[in-house]
């Protein structure tokens, strides 16, 4: 099963979700802006993220514009996302015991069973 951390207001997140729906894969949606996103869940994302952890932050969000955050420091990233969930990059999927930022959204296709 694929878990997608989804923001319905994001076109890339909607596109990724559409690809999952079209594939008829098993998936679960976590709307992280509406649902609870615990510190434990954020730490899990950071610790199991495929790629560079600094990519998990949307640095151009107005809520955090101008804030200085060490994007190499896991604790600083966890604190930032805990305070400003909107700055979590999207879409993120959890598959094969790792988290993947699906940018571009078509990246999800490599994890869909054919």
Phi and psi in degrees as a GROMACS rama.xvg file:
@    title "Ramachandran Plot"
@    xaxis  label "Phi"
@    yaxis  label "Psi"
@TYPE xy
-101.133  134.283  UNK-2
-106.72  130.613  UNK-3
-115.135  125.806  UNK-4
-87.9686  111.53  UNK-5
-122.911  142.059  UNK-6
-125.616  112.18  UNK-7
-63.5955  -19.2843  UNK-8
-83.4191  -5.2191  UNK-9
-100.5  123.033  UNK-10
-63.6776  -37.0894  UNK-11
-68.5638  -36.9827  UNK-12
-67.5125  -42.5271  UNK-13
-62.5731  -41.2955  UNK-14
-63.9852  -43.685  UNK-15
-60.501  -44.2001  UNK-16
-63.5775  -40.4374  UNK-17
-60.3514  -41.2039  UNK-18
-62.6827  -39.4913  UNK-19
-64.3261  -44.0408  UNK-20
-62.068  -45.1047  UNK-21
-63.2251  -31.0143  UNK-22
-76.6979  -14.5601  UNK-23
61.3571  25.1231  UNK-24
-74.7794  157.36  UNK-25
-75.748  129.157  UNK-26
-149.86  160.399  UNK-27
-130.888  137.944  UNK-28
-102.046  130.757  UNK-29
-116.434  110.355  UNK-30
-86.6439  88.3798  UNK-31
-65.2891  -17.3184  UNK-32
-82.5054  -24.7701  UNK-33
-97.944  -43.1017  UNK-34
-82.3823  166.865  UNK-35
-68.7925  132.928  UNK-36
-122.085  96.6698  UNK-37
-73.7414  161.759  UNK-38
-59.9314  -38.458  UNK-39
-59.1245  -45.5389  UNK-40
-63.3287  -40.9083  UNK-41
-64.398  -43.4853  UNK-42
-62.5938  -39.1588  UNK-43
-62.5759  -43.187  UNK-44
-59.5982  -48.6982  UNK-45
-62.2422  -44.4215  UNK-46
-72.8351  -26.107  UNK-47
-112.133  15.9544  UNK-48
-73.8225  131.511  UNK-49
-79.7456  125.173  UNK-50
102.001  -166.343  UNK-51
-80.9631  130.696  UNK-52
-63.2438  -26.3598  UNK-53
-65.0282  -20.6534  UNK-54
-74.1836  -9.67837  UNK-55
-79.2081  -12.0521  UNK-56
-101.586  130.951  UNK-57
-87.8405  94.2258  UNK-58
-71.0214  -14.237  UNK-59
-95.9042  6.30328  UNK-60
-67.1693  135.985  UNK-61
-60.4756  -29.3564  UNK-62
-64.3941  -27.4029  UNK-63
-116.924  1.71235  UNK-64
-55.9357  128.341  UNK-65
90.2787  -13.1325  UNK-66
-77.4063  140.033  UNK-67
-95.3083  118.12  UNK-68
-132.495  133.585  UNK-69
-76.3311  102.362  UNK-70
-77.1014  6.25062  UNK-71
-103.738  -6.67209  UNK-72
-100.973  113.161  UNK-73
-58.677  -42.578  UNK-74
-63.9772  -39.3447  UNK-75
-65.3204  -38.6003  UNK-76
-67.5432  -44.3446  UNK-77
-58.9133  -45.5574  UNK-78
-61.2758  -41.9284  UNK-79
-62.8254  -47.9345  UNK-80
-66.5447  -37.0136  UNK-81
-60.6025  -39.8863  UNK-82
-80.3128  -34.2106  UNK-83
-133.666  82.8396  UNK-84
-59.6136  -27.1478  UNK-85
-61.0144  -22.7757  UNK-86
-84.2837  0.302814  UNK-87
-73.1351  126.987  UNK-88
-59.6932  153.421  UNK-89
-149.228  155.58  UNK-90
-78.6133  151.918  UNK-91
-120.294  134.51  UNK-92
-115.346  153.725  UNK-93
-114.636  119.38  UNK-94
-155.191  143.679  UNK-95
54.2105  40.6498  UNK-96
62.6682  27.5577  UNK-97
-146.57  159.966  UNK-98
-103.864  140.142  UNK-99
-132.749  129.614  UNK-100
-80.7503  118.886  UNK-101
-92.6039  72.5298  UNK-102
-126.714  111.729  UNK-103
-71.0506  161.8  UNK-104
-57.4399  -27.4511  UNK-105
-64.0227  -13.3976  UNK-106
-57.4165  -27.9069  UNK-107
-63.3935  -25.0464  UNK-108
-60.5114  -30.6841  UNK-109
-71.3448  -10.5351  UNK-110
-107.726  -0.911903  UNK-111
-88.0014  129.972  UNK-112
-70.0602  135.09  UNK-113
